[in-house]
Amino acid sequence: MCAGLLLLGLLLAGAVFTCNMLLAVFFVALAFNLVRGLDIDCGCFVTSIDASARSPMLWHLLSDALFLAIGFYLFFRLCLEKDKRVDPSFDTGISM
């Protein structure tokens, strides 16, 4: 649902927020299990049958952190654009 809204460009702030929250929960779950010393490997990120081809859980945590940072950037960027559109007295710096 969120991906569809993002692709269609509908309700962007809400869709980005929802995707960020889902990714944040996933990130916290990965971090929690990494701290506990568990290597949760369900095979979701691998296309190979070979067990040695699997990447470590820390790599997934770092990639999720990168995606989360990009998602927060998009969310705050959307919020700032919304604030600029709402405020008619906002000075864009362009003189006419």
Rosetta blueprint (number, residue, H / E / L):
1 M L
2 C H
3 A H
4 G H
5 L H
6 L H
7 L H
8 L H
9 G L
10 L L
11 L L
12 L H
13 A H
14 G H
15 A H
16 V H
17 F H
18 T H
19 C H
20 N H
21 M H
22 L H
23 L H
24 A H
25 V H
26 F H
27 F H
28 V H
29 A H
30 L H
31 A H
32 F H
33 N H
34 L H
35 V H
36 R L
37 G L
38 L L
39 D L
40 I L
41 D L
42 C L
43 G L
44 C L
45 F L
46 V L
47 T L
48 S L
49 I L
50 D L
51 A H
52 S H
53 A H
54 R L
55 S L
56 P L
57 M H
58 L H
59 W H
60 H H
61 L H
62 L H
63 S H
64 D H
65 A H
66 L H
67 F H
68 L H
69 A H
70 I H
71 G H
72 F H
73 Y H
74 L H
75 F H
76 F H
77 R H
78 L H
79 C H
80 L H
81 E H
82 K H
83 D H
84 K H
85 R H
86 V H
87 D L
88 P L
89 S L
90 F L
91 D L
92 T L
93 G L
94 I L
95 S L
96 M L
